[in-house]
Amino acid sequence: MIHTSEIMTSAPAEFKCETQRKVYAALERLEIPFVRIDNDPAVTMEDCVAIDQALGVPTVKTLLLCNRQQTMFYLYVMPGDKPFSTKDFGAALQISRVSFAPASMLMEFLGTEVGATTPLSVVADVGNRVRLIIDQAAVAPESIGFPDGTTTCYMRMRTSDLLQRYIPATGH
């Protein structure tokens, strides 16, 4: 089982990547409150069970997807317990074939490694190369949980702050 720290309300003392630094800088600039925990590396949704318990909310699953030609990219936020269907996703967006984007593009576009992708990653997408797609069920709860751009720190914030303040501030 994954070890988690006590709840904290401030940014980490040291940042592990540039995206994580940008996330906390944006949260501070926008005065968006959050709580966070440090945890052992979590890459799968199974790893997130202890994190969900520590934060008191279910974490979302965030996937970077692309079309077959790798010319269109989608950051898809969905409930963590919902199975992903490329067929359903493609049909909903009228994309003939959709697949997971290569890990190198995840790093290039969002500055995160596999397992660290978060809706907050859009702060690193300065060229707006990635289209943010959010499953309505993922943002139905009052608060939402996700990583901060690393696999070793997860946070919780009000869903309304994410949707109405953070995402618009990034230009997405």
Contacts in CASP RR format, 6 or more apart in sequence:
PFRMAT RR
TARGET T0000
AUTHOR 0000-0000-0000
METHOD contacts of the structure
MODEL  1
MIHTSEIMTSAPAEFKCETQRKVYAALERLEIPFVRIDNDPAVTMEDCVA
IDQALGVPTVKTLLLCNRQQTMFYLYVMPGDKPFSTKDFGAALQISRVSF
APASMLMEFLGTEVGATTPLSVVADVGNRVRLIIDQAAVAPESIGFPDGT
TTCYMRMRTSDLLQRYIPATGH
1 49 0 8 1.000
1 50 0 8 1.000
2 39 0 8 1.000
2 40 0 8 1.000
2 42 0 8 1.000
2 47 0 8 1.000
2 48 0 8 1.000
2 49 0 8 1.000
2 50 0 8 1.000
2 51 0 8 1.000
3 39 0 8 1.000
3 40 0 8 1.000
3 50 0 8 1.000
4 37 0 8 1.000
4 38 0 8 1.000
4 39 0 8 1.000
4 40 0 8 1.000
4 50 0 8 1.000
4 51 0 8 1.000
4 54 0 8 1.000
5 37 0 8 1.000
5 38 0 8 1.000
5 39 0 8 1.000
5 54 0 8 1.000
6 37 0 8 1.000
7 35 0 8 1.000
7 36 0 8 1.000
7 37 0 8 1.000
7 54 0 8 1.000
7 55 0 8 1.000
8 35 0 8 1.000
8 36 0 8 1.000
8 37 0 8 1.000
8 38 0 8 1.000
9 33 0 8 1.000
9 34 0 8 1.000
9 35 0 8 1.000
9 36 0 8 1.000
11 24 0 8 1.000
11 27 0 8 1.000
11 28 0 8 1.000
12 20 0 8 1.000
12 24 0 8 1.000
12 36 0 8 1.000
12 38 0 8 1.000
12 153 0 8 1.000
15 21 0 8 1.000
15 24 0 8 1.000
16 150 0 8 1.000
16 152 0 8 1.000
16 153 0 8 1.000
17 111 0 8 1.000
17 112 0 8 1.000
17 116 0 8 1.000
17 149 0 8 1.000
17 150 0 8 1.000
18 111 0 8 1.000
18 124 0 8 1.000
19 110 0 8 1.000
19 111 0 8 1.000
19 112 0 8 1.000
19 121 0 8 1.000
19 123 0 8 1.000
19 124 0 8 1.000
19 149 0 8 1.000
20 148 0 8 1.000
20 149 0 8 1.000
20 150 0 8 1.000
20 153 0 8 1.000
22 123 0 8 1.000
22 124 0 8 1.000
23 118 0 8 1.000
23 120 0 8 1.000
23 121 0 8 1.000
23 123 0 8 1.000
23 148 0 8 1.000
23 149 0 8 1.000
24 148 0 8 1.000
26 32 0 8 1.000
26 120 0 8 1.000
26 123 0 8 1.000
26 166 0 8 1.000
26 169 0 8 1.000
26 170 0 8 1.000
27 34 0 8 1.000
27 157 0 8 1.000
27 166 0 8 1.000
29 169 0 8 1.000
30 161 0 8 1.000
30 165 0 8 1.000
30 166 0 8 1.000
30 169 0 8 1.000
32 157 0 8 1.000
32 161 0 8 1.000
32 165 0 8 1.000
32 166 0 8 1.000
33 157 0 8 1.000
33 158 0 8 1.000
33 161 0 8 1.000
34 155 0 8 1.000
34 156 0 8 1.000
34 157 0 8 1.000
35 55 0 8 1.000
35 155 0 8 1.000
35 156 0 8 1.000
35 157 0 8 1.000
36 148 0 8 1.000
36 153 0 8 1.000
36 154 0 8 1.000
36 155 0 8 1.000
36 156 0 8 1.000
37 51 0 8 1.000
37 54 0 8 1.000
37 55 0 8 1.000
37 153 0 8 1.000
37 154 0 8 1.000
37 155 0 8 1.000
38 152 0 8 1.000
38 153 0 8 1.000
39 50 0 8 1.000
39 51 0 8 1.000
39 54 0 8 1.000
39 152 0 8 1.000
39 153 0 8 1.000
39 154 0 8 1.000
40 152 0 8 1.000
41 47 0 8 1.000
41 151 0 8 1.000
41 152 0 8 1.000
42 48 0 8 1.000
42 51 0 8 1.000
42 115 0 8 1.000
42 147 0 8 1.000
42 151 0 8 1.000
42 152 0 8 1.000
42 154 0 8 1.000
43 114 0 8 1.000
43 115 0 8 1.000
43 151 0 8 1.000
44 115 0 8 1.000
45 59 0 8 1.000
45 61 0 8 1.000
45 80 0 8 1.000
45 81 0 8 1.000
48 59 0 8 1.000
48 80 0 8 1.000
48 154 0 8 1.000
51 59 0 8 1.000
51 154 0 8 1.000
52 58 0 8 1.000
52 59 0 8 1.000
54 154 0 8 1.000
55 145 0 8 1.000
55 154 0 8 1.000
55 155 0 8 1.000
55 156 0 8 1.000
56 156 0 8 1.000
57 141 0 8 1.000
57 143 0 8 1.000
57 144 0 8 1.000
57 145 0 8 1.000
57 156 0 8 1.000
58 79 0 8 1.000
58 80 0 8 1.000
58 81 0 8 1.000
58 141 0 8 1.000
58 145 0 8 1.000
59 80 0 8 1.000
59 145 0 8 1.000
59 146 0 8 1.000
59 147 0 8 1.000
59 154 0 8 1.000
60 77 0 8 1.000
60 78 0 8 1.000
60 79 0 8 1.000
60 80 0 8 1.000
60 119 0 8 1.000
60 138 0 8 1.000
60 144 0 8 1.000
60 145 0 8 1.000
60 146 0 8 1.000
61 77 0 8 1.000
61 78 0 8 1.000
61 79 0 8 1.000
61 80 0 8 1.000
61 82 0 8 1.000
61 84 0 8 1.000
62 75 0 8 1.000
62 76 0 8 1.000
62 77 0 8 1.000
62 78 0 8 1.000
62 117 0 8 1.000
62 118 0 8 1.000
62 119 0 8 1.000
62 121 0 8 1.000
62 146 0 8 1.000
63 75 0 8 1.000
63 76 0 8 1.000
63 78 0 8 1.000
63 84 0 8 1.000
63 100 0 8 1.000
63 117 0 8 1.000
64 73 0 8 1.000
64 74 0 8 1.000
64 75 0 8 1.000
64 76 0 8 1.000
64 100 0 8 1.000
64 101 0 8 1.000
64 105 0 8 1.000
64 106 0 8 1.000
64 109 0 8 1.000
64 110 0 8 1.000
64 117 0 8 1.000
64 130 0 8 1.000
65 73 0 8 1.000
65 74 0 8 1.000
65 75 0 8 1.000
65 76 0 8 1.000
65 86 0 8 1.000
65 89 0 8 1.000
65 98 0 8 1.000
65 99 0 8 1.000
65 100 0 8 1.000
65 101 0 8 1.000
66 72 0 8 1.000
66 73 0 8 1.000
66 74 0 8 1.000
66 98 0 8 1.000
66 99 0 8 1.000
66 100 0 8 1.000
66 101 0 8 1.000
66 105 0 8 1.000
67 95 0 8 1.000
67 96 0 8 1.000
67 97 0 8 1.000
67 98 0 8 1.000
68 96 0 8 1.000
68 97 0 8 1.000
68 98 0 8 1.000
68 99 0 8 1.000
70 101 0 8 1.000
70 102 0 8 1.000
70 105 0 8 1.000
72 95 0 8 1.000
72 131 0 8 1.000
73 101 0 8 1.000
73 105 0 8 1.000
73 109 0 8 1.000
73 129 0 8 1.000
73 130 0 8 1.000
73 131 0 8 1.000
74 89 0 8 1.000
74 93 0 8 1.000
74 98 0 8 1.000
74 130 0 8 1.000
74 131 0 8 1.000
74 132 0 8 1.000
74 133 0 8 1.000
75 110 0 8 1.000
75 117 0 8 1.000
75 119 0 8 1.000
75 121 0 8 1.000
75 122 0 8 1.000
75 125 0 8 1.000
75 130 0 8 1.000
75 131 0 8 1.000
75 132 0 8 1.000
75 133 0 8 1.000
76 84 0 8 1.000
76 89 0 8 1.000
76 133 0 8 1.000
76 134 0 8 1.000
76 135 0 8 1.000
77 119 0 8 1.000
77 132 0 8 1.000
77 133 0 8 1.000
77 134 0 8 1.000
77 135 0 8 1.000
77 138 0 8 1.000
77 139 0 8 1.000
78 84 0 8 1.000
78 135 0 8 1.000
78 137 0 8 1.000
78 138 0 8 1.000
79 135 0 8 1.000
79 137 0 8 1.000
79 138 0 8 1.000
80 138 0 8 1.000
82 135 0 8 1.000
82 137 0 8 1.000
86 97 0 8 1.000
86 98 0 8 1.000
86 99 0 8 1.000
89 95 0 8 1.000
89 98 0 8 1.000
90 96 0 8 1.000
90 97 0 8 1.000
90 98 0 8 1.000
93 133 0 8 1.000
101 109 0 8 1.000
103 113 0 8 1.000
103 114 0 8 1.000
106 112 0 8 1.000
106 113 0 8 1.000
106 114 0 8 1.000
106 117 0 8 1.000
107 113 0 8 1.000
109 124 0 8 1.000
109 125 0 8 1.000
109 129 0 8 1.000
109 130 0 8 1.000
110 117 0 8 1.000
110 121 0 8 1.000
110 122 0 8 1.000
110 124 0 8 1.000
110 125 0 8 1.000
110 130 0 8 1.000
111 121 0 8 1.000
111 124 0 8 1.000
111 149 0 8 1.000
112 118 0 8 1.000
112 121 0 8 1.000
112 124 0 8 1.000
112 149 0 8 1.000
112 150 0 8 1.000
113 151 0 8 1.000
115 147 0 8 1.000
115 151 0 8 1.000
116 147 0 8 1.000
116 149 0 8 1.000
116 150 0 8 1.000
116 151 0 8 1.000
117 147 0 8 1.000
117 149 0 8 1.000
118 146 0 8 1.000
118 147 0 8 1.000
118 148 0 8 1.000
118 149 0 8 1.000
119 132 0 8 1.000
119 134 0 8 1.000
119 146 0 8 1.000
119 162 0 8 1.000
119 167 0 8 1.000
120 146 0 8 1.000
120 148 0 8 1.000
120 149 0 8 1.000
120 162 0 8 1.000
120 166 0 8 1.000
121 149 0 8 1.000
122 130 0 8 1.000
122 132 0 8 1.000
122 167 0 8 1.000
122 170 0 8 1.000
122 171 0 8 1.000
122 172 0 8 1.000
123 170 0 8 1.000
125 170 0 8 1.000
125 172 0 8 1.000
128 171 0 8 1.000
128 172 0 8 1.000
130 172 0 8 1.000
131 172 0 8 1.000
132 167 0 8 1.000
132 172 0 8 1.000
134 163 0 8 1.000
138 144 0 8 1.000
139 159 0 8 1.000
139 162 0 8 1.000
139 163 0 8 1.000
140 159 0 8 1.000
141 159 0 8 1.000
142 158 0 8 1.000
142 159 0 8 1.000
142 160 0 8 1.000
143 156 0 8 1.000
143 157 0 8 1.000
143 158 0 8 1.000
143 159 0 8 1.000
144 156 0 8 1.000
144 157 0 8 1.000
144 158 0 8 1.000
144 159 0 8 1.000
144 162 0 8 1.000
145 154 0 8 1.000
145 155 0 8 1.000
145 156 0 8 1.000
145 157 0 8 1.000
146 154 0 8 1.000
146 155 0 8 1.000
147 153 0 8 1.000
147 154 0 8 1.000
147 155 0 8 1.000
148 154 0 8 1.000
148 155 0 8 1.000
157 166 0 8 1.000
END
